[in-house]
Amino acid sequence: MTESNDPTRSVPVNTSEGGLDAHLVVDRGTFRLDVALAVAPGDVVALLGPNGAGKTTALRALAGLVPLSDGHLRLDGAELDRTPPESRPVGVVFQDYLLFPHLTALDNVAFGPRCHGATKAEARAQAAVWLDRMGLAAHSGARPRKLSGGQAQRVALARALATHPRLLLLDEPLAALDARTRLETRAQLRRHLADFEAVAVLVTHDPLDAMVLADRLVVVEHGEVVQEGTPADIARHPRTDYIARLVGLNLYRGQAEGHTVRLDAGPAITTTEDLTGPVFVAFPPSAVTLYRDRPTGASARNLWQCEVAGLETHGDQIRADLTGELPLAADLTTVAAAELDLHPGAGVWASVKATQTHAYAA
């Protein structure tokens, strides 16, 4: 695989020896999906985006549940555009798992092999192997209502994998779990996906699921791909406000002239990078220092007069939403917030060192 010199741009993926090559175009009146995907065997790609972005439509198009208006869909070199869903080498794990309530965990998993021609005994033997891999051998006789959320998720995954799919689709697979179960199940799912030799596509709006489970992220907004790359590249080089919020960065766009970036809307920001032309500038909320009065003798070149628009708990810190010369988010400790007597409407000065900013080509 050859990588682009610009880590914020799409990375070519070699699918000549198999994998997924898709251009998904779906017209639905007021909404149009136009997403290209290239995924090599063994890779996990996460479709990440806000609600209504088109992620689930893309997944349903890959599964054959939504017809393409245009484009193409090839898996391991075979055209799947007109192949009915039940004949595609595709496994799907839905958000609510859709396990058959009247069947045991063993027979839920055996259902797929039975549909592919295996005898009842053969299908059950294969299902037993998969349940054992998932750590669920002791629950093979349990019906779905007797399983925990994490156990049901693993049964659904085993059912999808038991047919040996060449494309595994996961639609918000952890969304139905509580926080503690989600943490454990995410780690287990990561191990299973690491062993999967075909293509896996994960749909999620949770950045942590995407960052932990996927090799590559494809960010979709308004039915189009706005950015793709590795999780590290996306986190370091966000290109839209939505992505910046996901990864917890303040993001601005402007024109660079050396170490100065004149923002499209707002003041200038001094950076350590020496650039020319359109750029993005990003810095984390933790890089912002707040003062109630203009600091005297401050060496920071980036100093703006702001007003507190809101405060909220963010982990073990307080996040201040600021408006004014430069709208931004700032993180500070509870003690610091109390000492500054921060409250909505309070005037503050915000400062960021140039060494804590990061500028890159737009």
C-alpha positions as CSV (number, residue, x, y, z in Angstrom):
1,M,0.0,0.0,0.0
2,T,1.4,3.4,-0.9
3,E,0.6,6.3,1.4
4,S,-0.2,9.9,0.4
5,N,2.3,12.6,1.4
6,D,-0.6,14.5,2.9
7,P,-2.0,12.5,5.9
8,T,-5.3,14.5,5.8
9,R,-6.2,13.2,2.4
10,S,-7.5,9.8,1.3
11,V,-5.0,6.9,1.2
12,P,-5.1,4.6,-1.8
13,V,-6.0,1.1,-0.9
14,N,-4.9,-1.9,-3.0
15,T,-7.9,-4.1,-3.7
16,S,-6.5,-5.8,-6.8
17,E,-6.1,-9.1,-4.9
18,G,-9.5,-9.0,-3.3
19,G,-11.4,-6.8,-0.9
20,L,-14.1,-4.2,-1.3
21,D,-14.3,-1.7,-4.2
22,A,-17.5,0.3,-3.9
23,H,-19.0,3.5,-5.1
24,L,-22.3,3.8,-3.4
25,V,-24.8,6.3,-4.9
26,V,-28.3,6.3,-3.5
27,D,-30.8,9.0,-4.4
28,R,-33.7,9.4,-2.0
29,G,-35.4,12.7,-3.0
30,T,-34.0,15.3,-0.7
31,F,-31.1,13.1,0.4
32,R,-28.2,11.8,-1.8
33,L,-25.5,9.4,-0.7
34,D,-22.3,9.4,-2.7
35,V,-19.6,7.5,-0.9
36,A,-16.6,5.6,-2.4
37,L,-15.0,2.8,-0.3
38,A,-11.9,0.7,-1.0
39,V,-11.0,-1.8,1.7
40,A,-8.3,-4.5,1.5
41,P,-8.8,-7.9,3.0
42,G,-8.0,-8.0,6.7
43,D,-8.8,-4.3,7.2
44,V,-11.5,-2.7,9.4
45,V,-13.0,0.6,8.2
46,A,-15.3,2.7,10.3
47,L,-17.9,4.9,8.8
48,L,-18.1,7.7,11.3
49,G,-20.5,10.7,11.2
50,P,-23.4,12.5,12.8
51,N,-27.0,11.2,12.8
52,G,-28.5,11.5,9.4
53,A,-25.1,11.6,7.6
54,G,-25.8,8.5,5.5
55,K,-23.8,5.9,7.4
56,T,-26.7,3.4,7.8
57,T,-27.8,3.9,4.2
58,A,-24.3,3.0,3.1
59,L,-24.3,-0.1,5.2
60,R,-27.7,-1.2,3.9
61,A,-26.5,-0.6,0.4
62,L,-23.5,-2.8,1.0
63,A,-25.8,-5.5,2.4
64,G,-28.2,-5.3,-0.6
65,L,-31.1,-4.0,1.5
66,V,-31.1,-0.6,-0.4
67,P,-30.6,-0.6,-4.2
68,L,-27.9,1.6,-5.8
69,S,-29.1,4.5,-7.9
70,D,-25.7,4.6,-9.6
71,G,-22.1,3.5,-8.9
72,H,-20.8,0.0,-8.4
73,L,-20.2,-2.7,-5.7
74,R,-17.4,-5.2,-6.1
75,L,-16.3,-7.7,-3.6
76,D,-13.2,-9.8,-4.3
77,G,-13.6,-8.8,-7.9
78,A,-17.2,-10.0,-8.2
79,E,-20.0,-7.6,-9.1
80,L,-22.6,-7.6,-6.4
81,D,-24.8,-4.8,-7.6
82,R,-27.6,-7.1,-8.7
83,T,-27.0,-10.0,-6.3
84,P,-29.9,-10.5,-3.9
85,P,-29.0,-10.0,-0.2
86,E,-29.4,-13.6,0.7
87,S,-26.9,-14.6,-1.9
88,R,-24.1,-12.2,-1.0
89,P,-21.1,-13.4,1.1
90,V,-22.0,-10.8,3.7
91,G,-22.5,-11.1,7.4
92,V,-24.4,-8.4,9.3
93,V,-24.4,-7.5,13.0
94,F,-27.3,-5.2,13.7
95,Q,-27.5,-2.6,16.5
96,D,-30.2,-4.6,18.3
97,Y,-28.7,-7.9,17.3
98,L,-32.0,-9.4,15.9
99,L,-31.5,-12.8,17.5
100,F,-34.3,-15.3,17.0
101,P,-36.0,-15.2,20.5
102,H,-37.3,-18.8,20.2
103,L,-34.0,-20.3,19.4
104,T,-31.1,-21.1,21.7
105,A,-27.7,-19.3,21.3
106,L,-26.4,-22.5,19.6
107,D,-29.3,-22.6,17.1
108,N,-29.1,-18.9,16.4
109,V,-25.5,-19.3,15.3
110,A,-26.3,-22.5,13.4
111,F,-29.0,-20.8,11.4
112,G,-26.5,-19.3,8.9
113,P,-24.7,-22.6,8.1
114,R,-28.1,-24.3,7.7
115,C,-29.2,-21.7,5.2
116,H,-25.9,-22.4,3.3
117,G,-26.7,-26.1,3.0
118,A,-25.1,-27.6,6.1
119,T,-26.9,-30.5,7.8
120,K,-28.4,-29.8,11.2
121,A,-25.6,-31.7,12.9
122,E,-22.9,-30.0,10.8
123,A,-24.4,-26.6,11.5
124,R,-24.6,-27.2,15.2
125,A,-21.0,-28.4,15.3
126,Q,-19.8,-25.3,13.6
127,A,-21.9,-23.1,15.9
128,A,-20.4,-24.8,18.9
129,V,-16.9,-23.9,17.7
130,W,-17.9,-20.3,17.2
131,L,-19.6,-20.0,20.6
132,D,-16.5,-21.5,22.2
133,R,-14.3,-18.9,20.4
134,M,-16.6,-16.2,21.8
135,G,-16.3,-17.6,25.4
136,L,-20.0,-18.6,25.3
137,A,-19.8,-22.4,25.3
138,A,-21.5,-22.5,28.7
139,H,-24.4,-20.5,27.3
140,S,-25.1,-22.5,24.2
141,G,-28.5,-23.6,25.5
142,A,-29.7,-20.2,26.6
143,R,-32.3,-18.2,24.7
144,P,-31.7,-14.5,24.0
145,R,-33.8,-13.2,26.9
146,K,-31.5,-15.1,29.3
147,L,-28.3,-13.5,27.9
148,S,-26.7,-10.2,29.0
149,G,-26.2,-7.5,26.4
150,G,-22.6,-8.3,25.9
151,Q,-23.4,-12.0,25.5
152,A,-26.1,-11.3,23.0
153,Q,-23.7,-9.1,21.0
154,R,-21.2,-11.9,20.8
155,V,-23.9,-14.4,19.8
156,A,-24.8,-12.1,16.9
157,L,-21.2,-11.7,15.9
158,A,-20.7,-15.5,16.0
159,R,-23.9,-15.9,13.8
160,A,-22.5,-13.4,11.3
161,L,-19.0,-15.1,11.2
162,A,-20.3,-18.7,11.0
163,T,-21.1,-18.3,7.3
164,H,-17.5,-17.3,6.6
165,P,-18.4,-13.9,5.0
166,R,-16.1,-12.0,2.8
167,L,-17.7,-8.8,4.1
168,L,-18.7,-8.2,7.7
169,L,-21.0,-5.3,8.4
170,L,-21.4,-4.0,11.9
171,D,-24.2,-1.4,12.6
172,E,-23.5,0.4,15.9
173,P,-22.6,-3.0,17.5
174,L,-22.0,-1.5,21.0
175,A,-24.7,1.1,21.1
176,A,-27.2,-1.0,23.1
177,L,-24.7,-1.8,25.9
178,D,-24.2,0.1,29.2
179,A,-20.8,1.8,29.8
180,R,-19.2,-1.0,31.8
181,T,-20.3,-3.8,29.4
182,R,-19.3,-1.6,26.4
183,L,-15.8,-1.3,27.6
184,E,-15.3,-5.1,28.0
185,T,-17.2,-6.0,24.8
186,R,-15.2,-3.4,22.8
187,A,-12.0,-5.1,23.8
188,Q,-13.3,-8.5,22.9
189,L,-14.7,-7.2,19.6
190,R,-11.3,-5.7,18.7
191,R,-9.6,-9.1,19.2
192,H,-12.2,-10.9,17.0
193,L,-11.8,-8.3,14.3
194,A,-8.0,-8.6,14.4
195,D,-8.4,-12.3,13.5
196,F,-10.9,-11.6,10.7
197,E,-9.2,-12.1,7.3
198,A,-11.8,-10.5,5.0
199,V,-13.3,-7.0,5.0
200,A,-15.1,-5.4,7.9
201,V,-17.1,-2.2,7.8
202,L,-18.2,-0.7,11.1
203,V,-20.9,2.1,11.3
204,T,-20.8,4.2,14.4
205,H,-21.2,7.8,15.7
206,D,-19.0,7.0,18.7
207,P,-15.4,8.2,18.1
208,L,-14.0,5.9,20.7
209,D,-15.5,2.8,19.1
210,A,-14.1,4.0,15.7
211,M,-10.6,4.8,17.0
212,V,-10.3,1.5,18.9
213,L,-11.8,-0.9,16.4
214,A,-10.8,0.5,13.0
215,D,-7.6,0.6,11.0
216,R,-9.0,3.5,8.9
217,L,-11.8,6.0,9.4
218,V,-14.1,7.4,6.7
219,V,-16.0,10.4,8.0
220,V,-19.3,11.0,6.3
221,E,-21.4,14.3,6.5
222,H,-24.5,15.1,4.5
223,G,-24.0,11.9,2.4
224,E,-20.4,12.6,1.3
225,V,-17.0,11.7,2.5
226,V,-15.4,14.8,4.1
227,Q,-12.2,13.1,5.4
228,E,-10.5,9.7,5.6
229,G,-7.3,8.3,7.0
230,T,-5.9,6.5,10.0
231,P,-7.4,7.3,13.5
232,A,-4.2,9.1,14.4
233,D,-4.2,11.2,11.3
234,I,-7.9,12.1,11.7
235,A,-7.3,13.1,15.3
236,R,-4.3,15.3,14.5
237,H,-5.6,16.9,11.3
238,P,-9.4,17.4,11.6
239,R,-10.9,19.2,8.5
240,T,-14.5,20.0,9.7
241,D,-16.0,21.4,12.8
242,Y,-17.8,18.0,13.4
243,I,-14.5,16.1,13.4
244,A,-12.8,18.7,15.6
245,R,-15.5,18.4,18.2
246,L,-15.2,14.6,18.1
247,V,-11.5,14.6,18.8
248,G,-11.7,17.5,21.2
249,L,-9.9,20.3,19.4
250,N,-10.5,24.0,18.7
251,L,-10.3,24.3,14.9
252,Y,-10.0,27.4,12.7
253,R,-9.4,28.1,9.0
254,G,-7.4,31.0,7.6
255,Q,-4.6,32.3,5.4
256,A,-1.0,31.7,6.6
257,E,1.8,34.2,6.1
258,G,4.8,32.7,7.7
259,H,4.1,32.1,11.4
260,T,0.9,34.2,11.4
261,V,-2.5,32.8,10.4
262,R,-5.2,35.4,9.7
263,L,-8.5,33.7,10.3
264,D,-11.3,33.8,7.9
265,A,-13.5,35.0,10.7
266,G,-11.7,36.4,13.7
267,P,-8.2,37.6,14.8
268,A,-4.8,36.3,13.8
269,I,-3.1,33.3,15.5
270,T,0.7,32.9,15.8
271,T,2.0,29.4,15.2
272,T,5.3,27.6,15.2
273,E,4.8,26.3,11.6
274,D,6.1,28.5,8.7
275,L,3.4,28.2,6.0
276,T,1.8,30.1,3.2
277,G,-1.7,29.9,1.8
278,P,-5.0,28.3,3.1
279,V,-4.5,26.4,6.4
280,F,-6.3,25.0,9.4
281,V,-5.1,25.8,12.9
282,A,-6.0,23.5,15.8
283,F,-5.2,23.4,19.5
284,P,-6.8,21.4,22.4
285,P,-9.0,23.1,25.1
286,S,-6.3,22.1,27.7
287,A,-3.8,24.5,25.9
288,V,-6.0,27.5,26.8
289,T,-5.1,29.6,29.9
290,L,-7.8,31.9,31.3
291,Y,-7.4,35.2,33.2
292,R,-10.1,37.5,34.7
293,D,-8.0,40.6,34.0
294,R,-5.6,41.2,31.1
295,P,-2.3,39.7,32.1
296,T,0.5,42.1,32.5
297,G,3.8,41.2,30.9
298,A,2.4,38.1,29.3
299,S,4.7,36.8,26.6
300,A,2.0,34.9,24.8
301,R,1.2,36.4,21.4
302,N,-2.1,34.7,21.2
303,L,-4.3,36.7,23.7
304,W,-8.0,37.3,23.2
305,Q,-10.8,39.0,25.1
306,C,-13.7,36.6,25.6
307,E,-16.9,36.0,27.5
308,V,-18.1,32.8,29.2
309,A,-21.1,31.5,27.4
310,G,-21.4,28.3,29.3
311,L,-19.8,25.8,31.7
312,E,-20.1,22.0,31.8
313,T,-18.4,19.1,33.5
314,H,-16.0,17.4,31.1
315,G,-14.4,14.3,32.7
316,D,-12.6,15.5,35.9
317,Q,-12.4,19.1,34.5
318,I,-14.7,22.0,33.7
319,R,-15.1,23.0,30.1
320,A,-15.7,26.7,29.4
321,D,-17.5,27.6,26.2
322,L,-16.2,31.1,25.3
323,T,-17.4,33.7,22.8
324,G,-15.9,37.1,21.9
325,E,-12.8,37.8,19.8
326,L,-12.2,34.1,19.2
327,P,-14.9,31.6,20.1
328,L,-13.2,28.6,21.7
329,A,-13.4,25.9,24.3
330,A,-11.1,25.9,27.4
331,D,-10.5,23.1,29.9
332,L,-9.6,23.9,33.5
333,T,-9.7,22.3,36.9
334,T,-12.7,22.8,39.2
335,V,-10.4,24.7,41.6
336,A,-9.2,27.0,38.9
337,A,-12.8,27.6,37.8
338,A,-13.7,28.5,41.3
339,E,-10.7,30.8,41.8
340,L,-11.5,32.6,38.6
341,D,-15.2,32.9,39.7
342,L,-16.3,31.7,36.3
343,H,-19.9,31.9,35.4
344,P,-22.0,32.6,32.3
345,G,-21.5,36.2,31.3
346,A,-18.1,36.6,33.0
347,G,-15.4,38.4,31.0
348,V,-12.1,36.6,30.6
349,W,-8.8,36.8,28.7
350,A,-7.8,33.6,26.9
351,S,-4.2,32.8,26.0
352,V,-2.6,30.0,24.0
353,K,1.2,29.6,23.4
354,A,2.2,29.3,19.8
355,T,4.0,26.0,20.6
356,Q,0.7,24.5,21.6
357,T,-1.0,25.2,18.2
358,H,-0.7,23.1,15.1
359,A,-1.2,24.5,11.6
360,Y,-1.5,22.4,8.4
361,A,-2.5,22.9,4.8
362,A,-6.3,23.2,4.2
